[in-house]
């Protein structure tokens, strides 16, 4: 039978501790009652604080724990234990450098021992280290040792913390590799550009000076753009007019001035709007300038315009429009002149062919009469000889007339032929023309 026991008694909000003593010699019972309400509240607060600390300590994503100043492990949080695949009883009261985390190399263990010695002297130690986890997984952590002092300033505990920075180290390594590759590419590209610059230096000297002069002032560039005799329109990918720059003293290249915010279909007729829209889409697809010519009726006159379409933004094109009516008319005039020139050349060709044919006939007559006089002249009388000589003379006169016609054509082409009028008898002109025609048919 027990002669002594202690119990706690709650009365309302108060807690009392009752101790009961049995005194066998005197067969008496002595009882003491002490109010322990404050002590119980303090114990409850301490237990609650410890539970909160333990919850935070074990749930943090960092490796953390407590060491004695000599490096003996007193506590390790759940994150560190799960990383190493360990239980607290496997590592408690062991030197930290002998635990699994630090056994990946002797150099790692030696460095940790030196760090513990420095921290035990009151220094804060921090460095990056590779530690060993479960399934021999090596992870880089940002490791630190922080000393904890008592009221007298003596180091009584060491707090260690480790933050997983393996991902950041991998990112740094990738960035470094990318940086190295980029530097190599930059060097290669620089060498290529240097070589290209050396090759083009002599060719672009004048162009650089001109570009430098143009770029010397933004105001100058803007003035030059404003002075261009062209309209400039910003049109988005859907064919909506966004903005424009007008050109002075030129015909408006759109049927209406109320066009901003409107689509191509609302401004142009279908025959013009659809090709315009197709050119815009082609510019976005090919990234090349598109050229379009279209026509508009203006004051009962047909006007021609040329649109040069280029991509100027992610979803916009710039359409530079110029009035080419005068150029189209000049082209028509040139085509007409070329047609007339072609007809004149054909006429000249026919004339040369006809003249060549006419030259053969009198030449044949001259040759024939000369041969007859050469071979038979000593046998003929003067009348017969005179006949052949007259044929030769007529043939020469006919050829002279043909040559004069050719010379006349040459003077007309060179512009040296002056037109002069003078009186002429129609009868004599008709008689001479009849004789020349008779001579032509006679020698033909």
C-alpha positions as CSV (number, residue, x, y, z in Angstrom):
1,X,0.0,0.0,0.0
2,X,1.4,3.5,-1.0
3,X,2.0,5.9,1.8
4,X,2.3,8.9,-0.5
5,X,0.5,10.1,-3.7
6,X,0.0,13.4,-5.5
7,X,-3.0,14.5,-7.6
8,X,-4.3,17.5,-9.4
9,X,-7.7,18.9,-8.7
10,X,-9.6,21.4,-10.8
11,X,-12.1,23.7,-9.2
12,X,-13.6,26.1,-11.7
13,X,-10.8,27.8,-13.6
14,X,-8.2,27.0,-10.9
15,X,-6.0,24.0,-10.7
16,X,-4.6,22.7,-7.3
17,X,-2.0,20.1,-6.5
18,X,-2.8,17.9,-3.5
19,X,-0.2,15.7,-1.9
20,X,-1.3,13.1,0.7
21,X,1.1,11.5,3.2
22,X,0.2,8.5,5.5
23,X,2.1,8.5,8.8
24,X,2.1,5.0,10.0
25,X,3.7,5.7,13.4
26,X,0.9,8.0,14.4
27,X,-1.8,6.5,12.1
28,X,-2.4,9.9,10.7
29,X,-2.8,11.4,7.2
30,X,-1.2,14.7,6.3
31,X,-2.5,16.6,3.2
32,X,-1.0,19.7,1.4
33,X,-2.9,21.7,-1.2
34,X,-1.0,24.1,-3.5
35,X,-2.5,26.5,-6.2
36,X,-0.7,25.6,-9.5
37,X,-3.0,27.5,-11.9
38,X,-0.2,29.8,-13.1
39,X,2.3,26.9,-13.5
40,X,-0.3,24.9,-15.6
41,X,-1.0,27.9,-17.8
42,X,2.7,28.5,-18.3
43,X,3.2,24.8,-19.1
44,X,0.3,24.9,-21.6
45,X,1.8,28.0,-23.2
46,X,5.2,26.3,-23.5
47,X,3.7,23.2,-24.9
48,X,1.7,25.2,-27.4
49,X,4.8,27.2,-28.4
50,X,6.8,24.0,-28.8
51,X,4.1,22.5,-31.0
52,X,4.0,25.6,-33.2
53,X,7.8,25.6,-33.4
54,X,7.9,21.9,-34.3
55,X,5.2,22.4,-37.0
56,X,7.1,25.3,-38.5
57,X,10.5,23.6,-38.0
58,X,9.4,20.4,-39.8
59,X,7.3,22.0,-42.5
60,X,9.8,24.5,-43.8
61,X,11.2,23.8,-47.3
62,X,14.8,24.5,-46.1
63,X,17.1,22.0,-44.5
64,X,17.6,23.1,-40.8
65,X,18.7,21.7,-37.5
66,X,20.5,22.3,-34.2
67,X,24.1,21.4,-33.3
68,X,26.2,21.5,-30.2
69,X,29.2,23.8,-30.6
70,X,31.3,20.7,-31.2
71,X,29.1,19.7,-34.2
72,X,27.0,17.0,-32.5
73,X,23.5,17.0,-34.1
74,X,20.7,17.7,-31.6
75,X,17.8,18.2,-34.0
76,X,17.0,18.1,-37.7
77,X,13.8,19.1,-39.4
78,X,11.6,16.8,-41.5
79,X,12.7,18.3,-44.8
80,X,16.4,17.4,-44.2
81,X,15.5,13.9,-43.0
82,X,13.2,13.2,-46.0
83,X,15.9,14.5,-48.4
84,X,18.5,12.1,-47.0
85,X,16.0,9.2,-46.6
86,X,16.8,9.2,-42.9
87,X,15.1,9.0,-39.5
88,X,16.0,11.2,-36.6
89,X,17.3,8.3,-34.6
90,X,19.8,7.5,-37.4
91,X,21.6,10.8,-37.0
92,X,20.8,12.2,-33.5
93,X,23.9,12.7,-31.3
94,X,26.2,12.1,-34.3
95,X,28.8,14.6,-35.6
96,X,27.1,16.3,-38.5
97,X,30.0,15.6,-40.9
98,X,29.5,11.8,-40.3
99,X,25.8,11.8,-41.3
100,X,24.8,10.6,-44.8
101,X,24.3,14.1,-46.1
102,X,28.1,14.9,-45.9
103,X,29.6,11.5,-47.0
104,X,29.8,12.2,-50.7
105,X,33.5,13.2,-50.3
106,X,36.2,13.6,-47.6
107,X,36.8,17.1,-48.8
108,X,33.1,18.0,-48.0
109,X,33.4,16.5,-44.5
110,X,36.7,18.3,-43.8
111,X,35.3,21.7,-44.9
112,X,32.2,21.2,-42.7
113,X,34.5,20.4,-39.7
114,X,36.4,23.7,-40.2
115,X,33.1,25.6,-40.6
116,X,31.8,24.2,-37.3
117,X,35.1,25.3,-35.6
118,X,34.7,28.8,-37.0
119,X,31.0,29.0,-36.0
120,X,31.8,27.8,-32.5
121,X,34.1,30.9,-32.2
122,X,31.0,33.1,-32.9
123,X,31.4,33.6,-36.6
124,X,28.6,33.3,-39.1
125,X,29.6,30.8,-41.9
126,X,28.0,30.4,-45.2
127,X,29.0,28.6,-48.4
128,X,27.7,26.4,-51.3
129,X,28.2,22.7,-51.0
130,X,27.1,19.5,-52.7
131,X,25.3,17.1,-50.3
132,X,24.2,13.5,-50.7
133,X,20.5,12.6,-50.5
134,X,18.4,9.5,-50.8
135,X,19.2,7.1,-53.7
136,X,22.7,8.8,-54.0
137,X,21.1,12.0,-55.4
138,X,23.6,14.9,-55.2
139,X,22.1,18.3,-54.6
140,X,23.8,21.7,-54.3
141,X,22.6,23.8,-51.3
142,X,23.3,27.2,-49.9
143,X,24.6,26.1,-46.4
144,X,25.0,28.4,-43.3
145,X,26.0,28.0,-39.7
146,X,24.7,30.6,-37.2
147,X,26.0,30.7,-33.6
148,X,23.5,31.1,-30.7
149,X,24.8,32.8,-27.5
150,X,23.6,32.7,-23.9
151,X,23.3,35.7,-21.6
152,X,27.1,35.8,-21.1
153,X,27.8,35.8,-24.8
154,X,29.0,32.2,-24.8
155,X,28.1,30.1,-27.9
156,X,25.8,27.3,-26.7
157,X,24.2,26.2,-29.9
158,X,24.7,26.3,-33.7
159,X,21.8,26.6,-36.1
160,X,22.4,25.1,-39.5
161,X,20.3,25.9,-42.6
162,X,20.5,24.7,-46.2
163,X,18.5,26.0,-49.2
164,X,18.3,23.8,-52.3
165,X,19.9,25.9,-55.1
166,X,20.6,23.0,-57.6
167,X,18.0,24.4,-60.0
168,X,19.5,27.9,-59.8
169,X,23.0,26.4,-60.3
170,X,21.7,24.5,-63.4
171,X,20.1,27.7,-64.7
172,X,23.4,29.5,-64.1
173,X,25.3,26.8,-65.9
174,X,22.8,26.9,-68.8
175,X,23.0,30.7,-68.9
176,X,26.8,30.5,-68.9
177,X,26.8,28.0,-71.7
178,X,24.3,30.1,-73.7
179,X,26.5,33.1,-73.0
180,X,29.6,31.3,-74.2
181,X,27.8,30.1,-77.3
182,X,26.4,33.6,-77.9
183,X,29.9,35.1,-77.5
184,X,31.2,32.6,-80.0
185,X,28.4,33.4,-82.4
186,X,29.0,37.1,-81.9
187,X,32.7,36.6,-82.6
188,X,31.9,34.6,-85.7
189,X,29.3,37.1,-86.8
190,X,31.7,40.0,-86.1
191,X,34.4,38.4,-88.2
192,X,31.9,37.8,-91.0
193,X,30.6,41.4,-90.8
194,X,34.2,42.7,-90.7
195,X,35.0,40.8,-93.8
196,X,31.8,42.0,-95.5
197,X,32.5,45.6,-94.4
198,X,36.0,45.4,-95.9
199,X,34.5,44.2,-99.2
200,X,31.8,46.8,-99.3
201,X,33.8,49.7,-97.8
202,X,34.9,51.1,-101.2
203,X,31.4,50.7,-102.6
204,X,29.3,52.4,-99.9
205,X,31.5,55.4,-99.1
206,X,29.3,57.8,-101.0
207,X,26.2,56.1,-99.7
208,X,27.3,56.4,-96.1
209,X,27.9,60.1,-96.5
210,X,24.5,60.5,-98.0
211,X,22.8,58.5,-95.2
212,X,24.8,60.4,-92.6
213,X,23.5,63.6,-94.0
214,X,19.9,62.3,-94.1
215,X,20.1,61.0,-90.5
216,X,21.8,64.1,-89.0
217,X,18.4,65.6,-88.2
218,X,15.0,64.1,-87.5
219,X,13.4,67.3,-88.7
220,X,15.2,67.1,-92.0
221,X,14.0,63.5,-92.5
222,X,10.4,64.5,-91.7
223,X,10.7,67.5,-94.1
224,X,11.9,65.2,-96.8
225,X,9.0,62.8,-96.2
226,X,6.5,65.6,-96.3
227,X,8.0,66.9,-99.5
228,X,7.5,63.6,-101.3
229,X,4.8,63.9,-104.0
230,X,3.1,60.8,-102.8
231,X,0.2,59.8,-100.5
232,X,1.0,57.4,-97.6
233,X,-1.7,55.3,-96.0
234,X,-1.5,53.0,-93.0
235,X,-3.9,50.1,-93.5
236,X,-4.3,47.2,-91.0
237,X,-4.4,43.5,-91.9
238,X,-8.2,43.6,-92.2
239,X,-8.1,46.3,-94.9
240,X,-9.2,49.2,-92.6
241,X,-7.7,52.6,-93.2
242,X,-5.8,53.7,-90.0
243,X,-4.0,56.9,-90.8
244,X,-2.5,58.8,-93.8
245,X,-0.1,61.6,-94.9
246,X,-1.3,63.7,-97.7
247,X,0.6,65.1,-100.7
248,X,0.1,68.7,-101.8
249,X,-1.0,69.6,-105.3
250,X,-1.9,66.1,-106.2
251,X,-5.2,64.5,-106.9
252,X,-6.8,62.6,-104.0
253,X,-6.2,58.9,-104.7
254,X,-9.4,57.8,-103.1
255,X,-13.0,58.3,-104.2
256,X,-14.0,60.0,-100.9
257,X,-12.2,61.9,-98.2
258,X,-14.2,60.3,-95.4
259,X,-12.2,57.0,-95.4
260,X,-10.4,56.7,-92.0
261,X,-11.8,53.7,-90.1
262,X,-13.5,52.4,-93.3
263,X,-12.7,49.2,-95.1
264,X,-11.4,48.9,-98.7
265,X,-14.8,47.5,-99.8
266,X,-16.5,50.7,-98.5
267,X,-14.1,53.1,-100.3
268,X,-13.3,51.3,-103.6
269,X,-15.4,49.4,-106.1
270,X,-15.0,45.6,-105.9
271,X,-12.7,45.5,-109.0
272,X,-10.2,47.6,-107.1
273,X,-10.8,46.7,-103.5
274,X,-10.2,42.9,-103.9
275,X,-6.8,43.2,-105.7
276,X,-5.8,45.8,-103.1
277,X,-6.7,43.5,-100.2
278,X,-5.0,40.5,-102.0
279,X,-1.8,42.6,-102.2
280,X,-2.0,43.4,-98.5
281,X,-2.2,39.7,-97.6
282,X,0.6,38.9,-100.0
283,X,2.8,41.5,-98.3
284,X,2.2,39.9,-94.9
285,X,2.9,36.4,-96.4
286,X,6.0,37.1,-98.5
287,X,7.4,40.1,-96.5
288,X,8.1,41.7,-99.9
289,X,6.8,44.9,-101.5
290,X,3.6,44.5,-103.6
291,X,2.9,46.7,-106.6
292,X,-0.7,47.5,-107.7
293,X,-2.1,49.8,-110.4
294,X,-5.7,50.9,-110.4
295,X,-8.0,53.4,-112.0
296,X,-10.5,56.0,-110.8
297,X,-12.9,58.3,-112.4
298,X,-12.2,62.0,-111.6
299,X,-14.2,64.8,-113.1
300,X,-15.2,62.7,-116.0
301,X,-11.5,61.8,-116.6
302,X,-9.9,58.4,-116.1
303,X,-6.9,58.7,-113.7
304,X,-4.3,56.1,-113.0
305,X,-2.6,55.4,-109.6
306,X,0.2,53.2,-108.5
307,X,0.3,51.7,-105.0
308,X,3.4,50.3,-103.4
309,X,2.5,48.1,-100.4
310,X,5.0,47.1,-97.7
311,X,4.7,45.7,-94.1
312,X,5.4,48.6,-91.7
313,X,4.2,47.0,-88.4
314,X,3.0,43.7,-87.0
315,X,-0.5,44.1,-88.3
316,X,-0.2,47.1,-90.6
317,X,1.1,47.9,-94.0
318,X,2.2,51.2,-95.6
319,X,0.7,52.0,-99.0
320,X,2.5,54.7,-100.9
321,X,0.3,55.9,-103.7
322,X,1.4,58.0,-106.7
323,X,-0.6,59.6,-109.5
324,X,0.8,58.0,-112.7
325,X,-1.8,59.4,-115.1
326,X,0.9,61.4,-117.0
327,X,3.2,58.5,-117.1
328,X,0.5,56.2,-118.5
329,X,-0.3,58.7,-121.1
330,X,3.3,59.1,-122.0
331,X,3.5,55.3,-122.3
332,X,0.6,55.3,-124.6
333,X,2.3,58.0,-126.7
334,X,5.4,55.9,-126.8
335,X,3.5,52.8,-127.8
336,X,1.8,54.8,-130.6
337,X,5.2,56.2,-131.7
338,X,6.7,52.7,-131.7
339,X,3.8,51.4,-133.7
340,X,4.3,54.2,-136.3
341,X,8.1,53.6,-136.2
342,X,7.4,49.9,-136.9
343,X,5.1,50.7,-139.7
344,X,7.7,53.1,-141.2
345,X,10.4,50.5,-140.9
346,X,8.2,48.0,-142.7
347,X,7.5,50.6,-145.4
348,X,11.3,51.2,-145.7
349,X,11.9,47.5,-146.0
350,X,9.4,47.2,-148.7
351,X,10.8,50.3,-150.5
352,X,14.4,48.9,-150.3
353,X,13.2,45.5,-151.6
354,X,11.3,47.2,-154.4
355,X,14.3,49.5,-155.2
356,X,16.7,46.5,-155.2
357,X,14.4,44.7,-157.6
358,X,14.2,47.8,-159.9
359,X,18.0,48.1,-159.9
360,X,18.4,44.6,-161.3
361,X,16.4,45.4,-164.5
362,X,18.4,48.4,-165.8
363,X,21.7,46.8,-164.7
364,X,20.7,43.7,-166.8
365,X,19.9,46.0,-169.8
366,X,23.2,47.8,-169.4
367,X,25.2,44.5,-169.1
368,X,23.3,43.0,-172.1
369,X,23.8,46.0,-174.4
370,X,27.5,46.3,-173.4
371,X,28.2,42.7,-174.1
372,X,26.4,42.9,-177.5
373,X,28.5,46.0,-178.4
374,X,31.6,44.3,-177.3
375,X,31.1,41.1,-179.3
376,X,29.1,42.4,-182.3
377,X,29.8,46.1,-182.5
378,X,32.3,45.7,-185.3
379,X,29.7,44.0,-187.5
380,X,26.8,46.5,-186.8
381,X,26.1,49.7,-188.5
382,X,25.9,53.0,-186.6
383,X,22.1,52.9,-186.3
384,X,22.1,49.6,-184.5
385,X,25.0,50.6,-182.2
386,X,23.2,53.9,-181.4
387,X,20.1,52.0,-180.3
388,X,22.0,50.0,-177.8
389,X,23.9,53.0,-176.5
390,X,20.6,54.8,-176.0
391,X,19.3,51.8,-174.0
392,X,22.4,52.1,-171.8
393,X,21.8,55.8,-171.3
394,X,18.1,55.3,-170.4
395,X,19.0,52.6,-167.9
396,X,21.6,54.8,-166.3
397,X,19.1,57.7,-166.0
398,X,16.6,55.3,-164.5
399,X,19.1,54.1,-161.9
400,X,20.0,57.7,-161.1
401,X,16.4,58.4,-160.4
402,X,16.2,55.4,-158.1
403,X,19.3,56.6,-156.2
404,X,17.8,60.1,-155.9
405,X,14.7,58.5,-154.3
406,X,16.9,56.6,-151.8
407,X,18.8,59.7,-151.0
408,X,15.5,61.6,-150.6
409,X,14.4,59.0,-148.1
410,X,17.7,59.3,-146.1
411,X,17.3,63.1,-145.9
412,X,13.7,62.7,-144.7
413,X,14.9,60.3,-141.9
414,X,17.8,62.6,-140.8
415,X,15.6,65.7,-140.8
416,X,17.6,67.5,-143.5
417,X,14.8,67.6,-146.0
418,X,13.3,71.1,-146.2
419,X,9.8,71.4,-147.6
420,X,9.7,74.2,-150.2
421,X,6.7,74.9,-152.4
422,X,6.9,76.3,-155.9
423,X,4.5,76.6,-158.9
424,X,4.4,73.5,-161.1
425,X,2.5,72.8,-164.3
426,X,0.2,69.8,-163.7
427,X,0.5,68.7,-167.3
428,X,4.3,68.5,-167.1
429,X,4.1,66.6,-163.8
430,X,1.7,64.1,-165.2
431,X,3.7,63.6,-168.4
432,X,6.9,63.1,-166.4
433,X,5.2,60.7,-164.1
434,X,3.8,58.8,-167.1
435,X,7.2,58.5,-168.7
436,X,8.8,57.2,-165.5
437,X,6.0,54.7,-165.1
438,X,6.5,53.6,-168.8
439,X,10.3,53.3,-168.2
440,X,9.6,51.2,-165.1
441,X,7.3,48.8,-167.0
442,X,9.7,48.7,-170.0
443,X,12.6,47.6,-167.8
444,X,10.5,45.4,-165.7
